[in-house]
């Protein structure tokens, strides 16, 4: 009776080992597929990145201002203020810098600033994607015969 129980345990362990090997192979296949999906997303983000034009730091503000003449309506009526006037604002050496712009300069820099914002968003997305891919790639690297 003991011999029968031992052979049953050996068969069970053998079957369990095969089952676990199958589960491991399934998980490995799933991780490889996930990594491929991450790589596709990364290539798509890189394509978008290559389409971004010129970039510019800072922001454009459009302001209405008082002229300083005491008899001008702008001194008492906020609706009568002059403008809008464009100003570019940025940080240089931890100090805020403002520069008055012509309207044509402001319109061009608004496009370039928007490009910079798009760049920042894409880089942020790429970082998040890389963090997700890192765990999967690391697990795959630890498996013999795998090279992500």
Helices and strands as residue ranges (DSSP letters): H 2-50, E 59-65, G 73-75, G 78-80, E 82-92, E 95-101, H 103-142
